[in-house]
């Protein structure tokens, strides 16, 4: 395995955690020996968050031969995978990005327009913790903590579980789904869970709450009741 860290595939301006430009991704993949023909298998030790974010990044730049190990490093160990501390020899490549799937992104302006002129076919999902949501959220968004997509061991629930959960929340396959969290790292994990369950009309609000809350013109809904469950998880 070669390492690609979260910091390698994001930029921190004008908001933290944004999708890195193609030239940065090309440089990272080339330096790790990844080619345009590579089948990329990703794992992490962070509730699938970083794996999902890299998966989403590769997909938006047109690389479809990519899979995520559900449950990450712990699942590999449980399955008896051989573990080593040796670093692999890397033969650098010349990875080239030739596609950008803009339809996988949604902007703050589009979300604001839908608040002003609601479309029943569009649903916004907030994947943050209860505590974060109680401090403010995008009006009309449905709260489903990204950790609800996982079993306790960190592995993804199967597609049947995901389908039932989201259908019970009124989120069917015909809806256009916009996902966000604080910086849309956790939202990437929910994006992957839904994609794996057969949802395809998915769009990530990459600027996320960090961008939304920075603009006083964006409406914010603050629930009146205190949080009953503070939740858990990396606030990204």
C-alpha positions in Angstrom: 0.0 0.0 0.0 1.1 3.6 -0.7 -0.1 6.4 1.4 -2.3 9.3 0.3 -3.4 11.5 3.2 -6.4 13.8 3.4 -4.1 16.8 3.1 -2.8 15.6 -0.2 -6.2 15.9 -1.9 -7.7 19.0 -0.4 -7.0 22.8 -0.3 -7.7 25.1 2.6 -8.7 28.3 0.8 -11.1 30.0 0.6 -12.7 27.4 2.9 -11.1 24.4 4.6 -11.2 20.9 3.0 -12.1 21.8 -0.5 -11.5 19.6 -3.6 -7.9 20.1 -4.8 -7.4 21.2 -8.4 -6.6 18.6 -11.1 -2.9 19.4 -11.3 -2.5 18.7 -7.5 -4.3 15.4 -7.8 -2.3 14.5 -10.9 1.0 15.2 -9.0 -0.1 13.2 -6.0 -1.2 10.1 -8.0 1.8 10.2 -10.2 4.2 10.4 -7.2 2.5 7.3 -5.7 2.8 5.2 -8.8 -0.9 5.3 -9.7 -1.7 5.2 -13.4 -4.9 6.0 -15.3 -5.3 2.2 -15.7 -4.9 1.3 -12.0 -7.6 -0.3 -10.0 -7.4 1.6 -6.8 -8.4 0.0 -3.5 -8.6 2.4 -0.5 -8.7 1.9 3.2 -8.4 4.1 6.3 -8.7 3.9 10.1 -11.2 6.7 10.4 -14.8 5.4 9.9 -14.4 5.3 6.1 -14.2 9.1 6.0 -10.9 9.6 4.3 -11.3 6.6 2.1 -14.7 7.9 0.9 -13.2 11.4 0.3 -10.4 10.0 -1.9 -13.0 7.7 -3.6 -15.2 10.8 -4.3 -12.2 12.8 -5.5 -11.2 10.1 -7.9 -14.7 9.7 -9.2 -15.2 13.4 -9.8 -12.0 13.4 -11.9 -13.2 10.5 -14.0 -11.4 7.5 -12.4 -14.0 4.8 -12.0 -11.8 1.8 -11.2 -11.8 2.5 -7.5 -13.1 0.6 -4.4 -13.2 1.2 -0.7 -12.5 -1.4 2.0 -15.6 -1.3 4.2 -14.4 -0.8 7.8 -10.8 0.0 6.7 -7.7 -1.3 8.4 -9.5 -3.0 11.2 -11.6 -5.0 8.7 -8.4 -6.0 6.8 -6.8 -7.2 10.1 -10.0 -9.1 11.0 -9.9 -10.8 7.6 -6.4 -12.0 8.2 -4.6 -9.6 5.9 -0.8 -9.6 6.1 0.5 -6.4 7.8 4.0 -4.9 7.2 5.9 -1.9 8.2 8.0 -2.0 5.0 7.6 0.9 2.5 7.0 -0.2 -1.1 9.2 0.7 -4.0 7.3 3.3 -6.1 7.7 3.7 -9.8 6.4 7.1 -10.6 3.8 7.5 -13.4 2.4 10.4 -15.4 -1.2 10.4 -14.3 -3.4 12.7 -16.5 -6.9 13.9 -15.6 -9.1 14.5 -18.6 -12.6 14.7 -17.1 -14.3 16.7 -14.4 -17.8 15.7 -13.4 -19.2 19.0 -12.2 -22.6 17.4 -11.7 -21.2 15.7 -8.5 -21.0 19.2 -6.9 -23.7 21.6 -5.7 -23.0 25.3 -4.9 -24.2 27.5 -2.1 -26.1 29.6 -4.6 -28.0 26.6 -5.8 -28.9 25.5 -2.3 -30.0 29.1 -1.5 -32.1 29.3 -4.6 -33.9 26.1 -3.6 -34.6 27.5 -0.1 -36.2 30.6 -1.8 -38.0 28.5 -4.4 -38.4 25.0 -2.9 -38.3 22.0 -5.2 -39.8 18.9 -3.7 -37.5 16.7 -5.8 -34.4 18.1 -4.0 -33.4 17.0 -0.5 -30.5 18.4 1.6 -28.9 16.0 4.1 -26.8 17.3 7.0 -24.4 14.5 8.1 -23.0 16.2 11.2 -23.5 15.4 14.9 -26.6 16.4 16.9 -24.5 18.9 18.8 -23.4 20.6 15.6 -26.9 20.6 14.0 -28.4 22.2 17.2 -26.1 25.2 16.8 -27.4 25.9 13.3 -28.1 24.2 10.0 -29.3 24.8 6.5 -33.1 25.4 6.6 -35.1 22.4 5.5 -32.2 19.9 5.7 -32.7 16.4 7.0 -30.3 15.3 9.7 -28.7 11.9 9.3 -25.4 11.5 11.1 -22.8 9.9 8.8 -22.1 7.3 11.5 -25.6 5.9 11.1 -24.4 4.4 7.9 -21.9 2.2 9.8 -22.0 -0.8 12.2 -20.2 -0.3 15.5 -17.0 -1.8 14.1 -16.8 1.0 11.5 -17.8 -1.1 8.5 -20.6 0.1 6.2 -24.1 -1.3 6.7 -25.2 -3.3 3.6 -27.2 -1.6 0.8 -30.5 -3.0 2.1 -30.0 -1.3 5.4 -29.1 2.0 3.8 -32.1 1.8 1.4 -34.6 1.2 4.2 -33.2 3.9 6.5 -33.2 6.6 3.8 -36.5 5.6 2.3 -38.1 5.8 5.8 -36.8 9.4 5.9 -38.5 10.1 2.6 -35.4 10.0 0.5 -36.1 7.9 -2.5 -34.0 7.2 -5.7 -35.9 9.9 -7.7 -34.7 12.7 -5.4 -31.7 14.9 -6.1 -29.7 14.6 -2.9 -27.3 17.4 -1.6 -25.0 16.4 1.2 -22.9 18.5 3.6 -21.2 18.5 7.0 -18.6 20.9 8.4 -16.1 20.6 5.5 -17.9 17.7 3.6 -15.4 15.0 4.5 -18.0 13.1 6.5 -20.6 13.9 3.8 -18.3 12.1 1.4 -18.8 8.9 3.5 -22.6 9.3 3.3 -22.3 10.0 -0.4 -20.5 6.6 -0.8 -23.0 4.8 1.4 -25.8 6.1 -0.8 -24.0 5.4 -4.0 -23.3 1.8 -2.9 -27.0 1.5 -2.2 -27.9 2.4 -5.8 -28.5 6.2 -5.4 -27.0 8.1 -8.3 -28.5 11.6 -8.2 -26.0 12.7 -5.6 -24.3 16.1 -5.2 -21.8 17.2 -2.6 -21.8 20.7 -1.2 -18.0 20.9 -0.9 -17.9 24.3 0.9 -20.3 22.8 3.4 -21.2 24.5 6.7 -17.8 26.3 6.8 -18.8 28.2 3.7 -22.6 28.5 4.4 -22.2 29.9 7.9 -19.5 32.5 6.7 -22.1 34.3 4.6 -24.6 36.4 6.6 -26.9 36.4 3.6 -27.4 32.6 3.9 -30.3 31.7 6.1 -29.6 29.5 9.1 -32.1 27.5 11.1 -31.3 27.1 14.9 -33.5 24.4 16.6 -35.1 25.6 19.9 -34.8 22.3 21.8 -31.5 21.2 23.3 -29.7 18.2 21.8 -30.7 14.9 23.3 -27.7 13.1 22.0 -24.4 14.8 21.3 -23.3 12.2 18.8 -19.7 11.4 17.9 -17.2 11.5 15.1 -14.4 13.6 13.6 -15.9 17.0 12.9 -14.9 17.4 9.3 
